[in-house]
């Protein structure tokens, strides 16, 4: 698997165990800066500090949808993947064409999705 060497990534995930799995996967792929946010507000604060190279977004954060973060990333041309247990059917229509990684996922699937974003 090609690396994400020197990339910065924002991980927006409210489940700690999943967040740590994603962080470990990204670190193993060479990411230099991995920022974690467990709430919509924390994610907003991270974006206010600066935009990452990539992002991993859990769709549902304790009942709040991550779409405002996705819109900010899209406006700044930052590639991202959604992670969700609901699949495409649980997405708002305007986001169904985005890259979606179905939960539960294996780290390799997430890595492959991220690599396809930066290579394509």
Secondary structure as a PSIPRED ss2 file (coil, helix, strand):
# PSIPRED VFORMAT (PSIPRED V4.0)

   1 X C   1.000  0.000  0.000
   2 X C   1.000  0.000  0.000
   3 X C   1.000  0.000  0.000
   4 X C   1.000  0.000  0.000
   5 X C   1.000  0.000  0.000
   6 X C   1.000  0.000  0.000
   7 X C   1.000  0.000  0.000
   8 X E   0.000  0.000  1.000
   9 X E   0.000  0.000  1.000
  10 X E   0.000  0.000  1.000
  11 X E   0.000  0.000  1.000
  12 X E   0.000  0.000  1.000
  13 X C   1.000  0.000  0.000
  14 X C   1.000  0.000  0.000
  15 X C   1.000  0.000  0.000
  16 X H   0.000  1.000  0.000
  17 X H   0.000  1.000  0.000
  18 X H   0.000  1.000  0.000
  19 X H   0.000  1.000  0.000
  20 X H   0.000  1.000  0.000
  21 X H   0.000  1.000  0.000
  22 X H   0.000  1.000  0.000
  23 X H   0.000  1.000  0.000
  24 X H   0.000  1.000  0.000
  25 X H   0.000  1.000  0.000
  26 X H   0.000  1.000  0.000
  27 X H   0.000  1.000  0.000
  28 X H   0.000  1.000  0.000
  29 X C   1.000  0.000  0.000
  30 X C   1.000  0.000  0.000
  31 X C   1.000  0.000  0.000
  32 X C   1.000  0.000  0.000
  33 X E   0.000  0.000  1.000
  34 X E   0.000  0.000  1.000
  35 X E   0.000  0.000  1.000
  36 X E   0.000  0.000  1.000
  37 X E   0.000  0.000  1.000
  38 X C   1.000  0.000  0.000
  39 X C   1.000  0.000  0.000
  40 X H   0.000  1.000  0.000
  41 X H   0.000  1.000  0.000
  42 X H   0.000  1.000  0.000
  43 X H   0.000  1.000  0.000
  44 X H   0.000  1.000  0.000
  45 X H   0.000  1.000  0.000
  46 X H   0.000  1.000  0.000
  47 X H   0.000  1.000  0.000
  48 X H   0.000  1.000  0.000
  49 X H   0.000  1.000  0.000
  50 X C   1.000  0.000  0.000
  51 X C   1.000  0.000  0.000
  52 X C   1.000  0.000  0.000
  53 X C   1.000  0.000  0.000
  54 X E   0.000  0.000  1.000
  55 X E   0.000  0.000  1.000
  56 X E   0.000  0.000  1.000
  57 X E   0.000  0.000  1.000
  58 X E   0.000  0.000  1.000
  59 X C   1.000  0.000  0.000
  60 X E   0.000  0.000  1.000
  61 X E   0.000  0.000  1.000
  62 X C   1.000  0.000  0.000
  63 X C   1.000  0.000  0.000
  64 X E   0.000  0.000  1.000
  65 X E   0.000  0.000  1.000
  66 X C   1.000  0.000  0.000
  67 X H   0.000  1.000  0.000
  68 X H   0.000  1.000  0.000
  69 X H   0.000  1.000  0.000
  70 X H   0.000  1.000  0.000
  71 X H   0.000  1.000  0.000
  72 X H   0.000  1.000  0.000
  73 X H   0.000  1.000  0.000
  74 X H   0.000  1.000  0.000
  75 X H   0.000  1.000  0.000
  76 X C   1.000  0.000  0.000
  77 X C   1.000  0.000  0.000
  78 X C   1.000  0.000  0.000
  79 X E   0.000  0.000  1.000
  80 X E   0.000  0.000  1.000
  81 X E   0.000  0.000  1.000
  82 X E   0.000  0.000  1.000
  83 X E   0.000  0.000  1.000
  84 X E   0.000  0.000  1.000
  85 X C   1.000  0.000  0.000
  86 X C   1.000  0.000  0.000
  87 X C   1.000  0.000  0.000
  88 X H   0.000  1.000  0.000
  89 X H   0.000  1.000  0.000
  90 X H   0.000  1.000  0.000
  91 X C   1.000  0.000  0.000
  92 X C   1.000  0.000  0.000
  93 X H   0.000  1.000  0.000
  94 X H   0.000  1.000  0.000
  95 X H   0.000  1.000  0.000
  96 X C   1.000  0.000  0.000
  97 X C   1.000  0.000  0.000
  98 X C   1.000  0.000  0.000
  99 X E   0.000  0.000  1.000
 100 X E   0.000  0.000  1.000
 101 X E   0.000  0.000  1.000
 102 X E   0.000  0.000  1.000
 103 X C   1.000  0.000  0.000
 104 X C   1.000  0.000  0.000
 105 X C   1.000  0.000  0.000
 106 X C   1.000  0.000  0.000
 107 X H   0.000  1.000  0.000
 108 X H   0.000  1.000  0.000
 109 X H   0.000  1.000  0.000
 110 X H   0.000  1.000  0.000
 111 X H   0.000  1.000  0.000
 112 X H   0.000  1.000  0.000
 113 X H   0.000  1.000  0.000
 114 X H   0.000  1.000  0.000
 115 X H   0.000  1.000  0.000
 116 X H   0.000  1.000  0.000
 117 X H   0.000  1.000  0.000
 118 X H   0.000  1.000  0.000
 119 X H   0.000  1.000  0.000
 120 X C   1.000  0.000  0.000
